[in-house]
Amino acid sequence: MLDELLGRARLRERIEELEDENRHLTRQLDAESDRRADVETERQAAERRANRLDDRVQELEDRVERLSGSEQELSVRRRETLCGDRLTTILDRLESVETDPEGALSAFVGDAPLPDAVSDAFGDRSSLVSRVAPCFAFTDDARLLSVALDPPIEPDPFVTWDDGAVFDRSHFEPTGEFTLALVRSDLFAMGEYHGRERIAFHGFDSDLGRNHSKGGFSQARFERLRDEQIDSHLERCLVALEERSTDRLYVVGEQTVLDAFEEAADATATVDATGDPEPALDDAFYDFWTTTLWAI
């Protein structure tokens, strides 16, 4: 059964077929040698054919040897970054999947070992799911569907079998009313949204000392004053967030400052958006609502 899974059984059958054909051509060559000189061209053509078959047999035998190795290198079939209309199209396709009752597996897997149901469903390619976790994983009992997606909003881990893909679109794309805030050590930008439409904006930046010049403060004092400026900036950001009119709050920005917002935010994420507050917020919105798809 392992030979069938790895494709070796089919290859061995093909090798036997080619070897039989090669033996037939060898006998044909022997007969051709007794014929007249005007069939020499045909004999040479048959010999070239036999040589090509020998090469093909060797190629297939090498492939069988590689597949018989103790470790087989696996890789995802395709990787694609999804956002905007393309993301909506892919989610629509997932929602359109229909199977028999309990014919489709949907799961969200975290950093822990894969649940047995996910490992069994993806078989020898389940290691690829582990490699890209945390992620949603979708497949079906015929393995026509086999993908993983990393969502901007991570739900609690789950595994379910149903008659189609099971997921909440709000984990992948902006829905309803929410606030997205971009926080850096020297910048704050907050937008209130209804879906993809921004309906309010507030932002500011802070003038932080960035360089320690000779003859000025000591390095230790300079760093202490800069830390105090950052703390004051973050407190100002928290006050600004209290003025929002939505319940849901997503905070993105520098990894070094996100800890200060974990209690207030429904989700946090690191983004590299820089520049003035308003265009930086637009970049952060795009980065946050972007999903990666892996074809497993």
VENNORSUL-V812256 format. One record per helix or strand of 3 or more residues. SS is the DSSP state (2 for helix, 1 for strand). FROM is the first residue (numbers start at 1). TO is the last residue. If there is no record, write none. Layout:
BEGIN
ss->SS from->FROM to->TO
ss->SS from->FROM to->TO
END
This chain:
BEGIN
ss->2 from->2 to->6
ss->2 from->8 to->32
ss->2 from->37 to->67
ss->1 from->78 to->82
ss->2 from->84 to->96
ss->1 from->104 to->109
ss->2 from->116 to->132
ss->1 from->135 to->140
ss->1 from->146 to->150
ss->1 from->158 to->162
ss->2 from->169 to->171
ss->1 from->177 to->184
ss->1 from->187 to->194
ss->1 from->197 to->205
ss->2 from->219 to->241
ss->1 from->249 to->253
ss->2 from->255 to->261
ss->1 from->267 to->270
ss->2 from->277 to->288
ss->1 from->291 to->295
END
